[in-house]
Structures are given as C-alpha cells and as structure tokens.
C-alpha cells in the first residue's frame, strides 16, 4: 500500500492491510475506529467509503487536532474514551455498525512528545495520561500509592520479575523527595534494573504505570462487552493488541463472550457467545514490517464476526 501523510508524520499504522481485510470495509458501511491515534487506520477506512460513515474515538486533544485533517461528510470524530462507545453512538443515532477496529497501542506521536511522559527515551514530566486534561498522573501513582499497590501494578501490568523489590525501592526513594520526572524515576530504580536489560526493564515499568494511569484494562473490558451490542449480526470485530494482558482479554472475549470462566450454554447445551473467531491464531507482523516499524514487533491481530 502507498503511504499517506497520516501513515508516517504522526503514527505509522500497524498491520494496516490485515486490519482492513479483517473489517471487510464496504462502501456503504458504518464503521468505528475506537482508537483514532494518528489517524492512519481511519484514513484508509475512509478511502473505502462512498455513502458509508466512520466514527473515530479518542480522548487525546492532539488526536482531535489531527482528525481535522480528515474532515469530510463521511467522518465524525468523537472526543471520548472508548468505554463510552455505545452511549456515544446511540446519541448520534449510529447503531448498529458493520465493523469496529481497536488498535490498542500508544501512538508514535505520544511516544515522541517528551512532555507526555510516555517514552523512556526522554526526560519529561511523569504524566502518561491519554487525556491530559483530567485524572491522576504517573507521578501521582508513584508518590501516593501504597507500596503494596505499586507491587501489584508492576507485577500485573508490567510483568516485572522483581516487582516487590521495585515497589520497595520507589517507596524509599519518594521519602526523600517526590518523583517528578522520567529521570527521577530512572535514577531511583537504577540499582534494581537487571544489567544489560535496562531498556526492556524500563519499558515494562513505564507500561505498567501507563496502564494504571489510564485504567486501560478496565476500559478495554467495558468496551469489548459493548461490541456485542453495537455490531450487527455479521459485523466484524478487529482487535490489535501489543502485550499479553490485552491479547488475553480479547482472545477470551471472542472465544467465550466473557473474560474469565467457561463459555455459557443454553438449556439445550448450545454455546451462547456473541462472536466467532475468524483466525484461530492471532496474525503478526512480517519481518519486513517490523524492520520498518519496531512497534509492530509485539502486535497481535484478532478478527471475529458477530453471530
């Protein structure tokens, strides 16, 4: 596919062709991109529409500004968290929809903006909020959470092997002075980082904080549960995840209609689940794509059809 401005300047879309194929975009269809980001996927969905319509969600003010570049009659930008999916679509008389895409990664633009605090590469304020206008920051989490909660966050969301030691180290460091910047955090935990694997370790720590700050796991569960109501029978659900926690939630929901436990059955013993998976194993990026975009390395794509 030929690149578009939205593909490179702000956010290079991952597994673009595979996502579009999974959505099976029809010219007169109604689609939702619940994670607009830099607009790479949204721009290509719009290319396939004539009388159809695309609704793109994002809570980021920078994403809203980027969405203005795609302004046309077939496009509506919704400045909201995707956990409000059904309510926002209902308000716009936009139900049901033919396809829904969720690219759960942080946009390249967010990573490349030091003031947002997402990247380990820059020194900047420990913010990490997707919506920079509200909610606690990563600094608030690090400085105010009890040590036991930090242990849970680092272990569960970052899959950090020495999460207990890391939490104790943060708790000790903040007694001297609050942790305010990325460099403050790096300096505070330097002695507990595994030698030779510092970059990976920091990425896990930052991921854990970002997930907690934005309540990403809770929001993802709420959004997925709503997809069964907003998609028409035969509609497509396309989920692109970047770490095992997200992928596990998507896999379980598609397979069972729930996140934990076994699939429910009706009186006759037939499984009652809203979706059928179209790919048994998640699709992954090619070596060529990974060489051009390192963010694609951990991406896993799952596609399902509404029963």
N, C-alpha and C positions, 0 to 999 in steps of 0.2 A: 504493500500500500504506500502511496505517496504521502509524505508527511504534510501536516497542516501546521499553521502557526501555534495552535494550542497543543500540538504534539511535543514541541520542543522548548518553547520560550518559558513555559510556566510548569508544565507537567507532562512528561512523556507517558502516554497510556501503556499499561502492561497488558500483554496478551490481547491486543486490540482486535485482530481478526477473529480470534476464538470467541471473544465476548460477543461480537456482532453476530457470529454464526449461532451462538447459543441463544441469543434473543430472537433470532429469526425475524428481523425487522421487516414489517410490511408497510408499504407507502401510506396506507390509510389508518395505521395502527396507533394506539395510545400507549406511550411508554414512560417509565420513570427511571431516572438515574438518581439514586438516593445519596450519592457521594460525588457531587459535581467536581470538586477539587479544582484542577486547572482547566477542565472542560474538554479534555482530549477525547474521552469516550462520548460525551454528549454531542460534540461537534460531528462525529461520524454517524451517530444515530440520526441526527437532524438531516444529514446528507441523504439518508434513505427514505425520508418522509416527503409526501406531497400534501395530502389533506389530513395527515395524521398530526399528532401533537406529542411533545416531550415536556415532562415536568421534572426539573432537576432541583434536588435539595442540597443545601449546605448551610451551616451556621456561621461560616467564616466570612467576615466583611471583605477580605481580599478576593475570595471566590465570587462574591456578589459583583464586585467590580469587574472581574474577568468575564462574568456571564454577560455583561453588557455588550461584549464583542459579538455575541451570538444572537443579538436581538432580532426577532422576526415573529411573524404571526403564529408560527407553529411551536413556539418555545415560551415556557413560563419558568422563571426561576423562583424557588421557594426558599426564603431565608428562615430555615428551621432545622432542628435536629431531626434525624430520620425516625426517631422514636415517636414522633407525632405524624407519621406517614398517613394513616387512614383519616385522621381528622382533617389534615390539610387538604387531602384530595377530595374528601367529601364536601368540604367548604367550597371547592371550586367546581363541584359537580363533575368530577373527573373519574368516576368509578363505573365499571371496573376497568382495569388496564390489561394490555396484551403482553407486556413484558416488563420486568424490573431488574435493574443491574445494581449491584452493590460492590464497589471497589473499595475494600476496607483499609487501604494503605493511606499513609500521610502523603500529601502532595510534595513534589520536589520543591516547589516554591516555599512551602512551610519549613522544610528542612534547611533550605538555603537562606532563610532570613534569620540572622543571629538574634534579633530582638524577640523572636517567638520562643527560643529556648529548646527547640526540638532536637537539634543536632549536637552530637558530641564534638563536632569539628570546630565549633566557635565558642568563644566566651560571650555569654549574654545572660540576661536575667532568667532565672528558673521559673518560666511561665508555663508553657506547654498546653495552654487552653486552646481548643479548636475555636471556641467563641471567646475572643479576647476581651469581651465586654462584661463577662459575668463568671462567677464561680471561683473556687479556690485555685491557687496556682500550685505548681510543683514545689515552690519554696514553702508554701503553707503546709503541704503534706509533710515535707522533710522536717520542718521545725515544730509542728504542732501535733502530729500523730503520735500516739503511744508507741513505744518500741515494739510491742507485740504486733501492732497493726503494720508497722514497717516490715517486720519479719514476714508476715503473711503476704503483703504486696510483692516484695522482692522474690519470694519463693513461688507464688502462684502466677503472677503476671510476667515476671522476668525470667522465671525458671533458673534463678541464680543458685548455684550449688551451696554457697556459704551464706545463705540469706540471713541466718541468725547472727552470724558474726558481723555481717554488713550492717544490719539494723543496730546492733550494739555500738558499732563504730560511728554511725551517723548520730545516734543519741548522745554519745560522748562529745563529738565534735561540736554540736549545736549548743552545748552548755557554755562554751567559750564565747561564741558569737553566732548569730543566726546565719544560716547558709543562704546566700542571696543570688549567687551566680553559678554558672556551669563550672567555672574554675574553682570556686569554693568547694563544690561537691567533689570534683576530681581530686583536689588536694586532700580533702578529708578522708577519702577512701583509698588513697593510693597504696597504702601498705597492705590492704587486704585483696588487691587485684592480683589474679594469677599472672606470674611473669611470662611474658611472651604472648599473652592473650588479652592484653589490656583493652584493645579496641572492641573486641567481641563482648567483653565483660561490661564495658561502659554502655554499649548498645543495649544490653539486656536490662541494665539499671534504668536507663532513660526510657526504654519501652514500658517497664513496669510503672514508672511514675506517670507517663502519658496516659496509659490505660486507666489508672486510678483517677487522675485529674478529670478526665472526660467521661468517666463511668462507661467505658466502651463496651465491656462485656454485658452489662445490664441493658444498655441501649440496643445492642445487637440482638439480644434475645427478644426484647419488646418489638423491634422492627420485624424480625423474622416471623413472629407469631401473627403479625398483622398481614403478612403477604398472602396468607391463605384467604383472607377476606377481600383484598384489593385486586387480586388476579382473577381473571375469568377462567373457566374451565378450558384447558388447552393453552393457557398463558404460560410464559416462560419465566423462571427464576434463575438468575445468574449471579453467583457469589464468588468474588475474587478475594482470597484471604492471604495473609502474609506471615502468620505464625500459628502454631499448633492449636492454641486455645480457640481462635476464631474458626479454624477449619473444623475442629471437633464439633463445635456448636452447629455449624452449617451442615456437616455430614449427618449428625444425629437428627436434626430437624427434618431434613429431606427424607431420611430413612424411616423416621418414626412419627413425625409430626410433633415431637417433644424433644427436650434436651437430655432428659435422664429417664432411666427405666425402659421398659419394653413397650412396643407398639400396642395400642389399644385395639380391641376386636369387638365386633357387634355380636348380637345374640346368636348368630349362626356361625360365629368363629371366623368371619372375614375381617381382615385388617382394615381399620378405618384411619387412613392417613391422607393428608391433603395433596401430597406430591409423589411423583415417581421420578427417580433419578434417571437422567439420560446418559450419564457417564459413570461407570462403576468405580473407576479410579479418577482422581482429580487430574485435569490437564496441567502441565507445567511448561514453562518457557523453554524454548530451544537454546542451545549453547550460543547460537548467533545472537539471539535477543539479549541474553544475559551479558554477552561481551559488549553490547551497545548500551545496556541499561542495567546496572548492577542491582537495582531494586527488584528486578524480575526474578532474581535467583531463588527466593523463598516463596514465590507466588504459587497458589494452588486454585484452580478454577473448577467449580462445581455447577452443573446445569441440571435443572429439574423442570418438569411440566406439571401444571396444576390438574389434578384429577377431576 
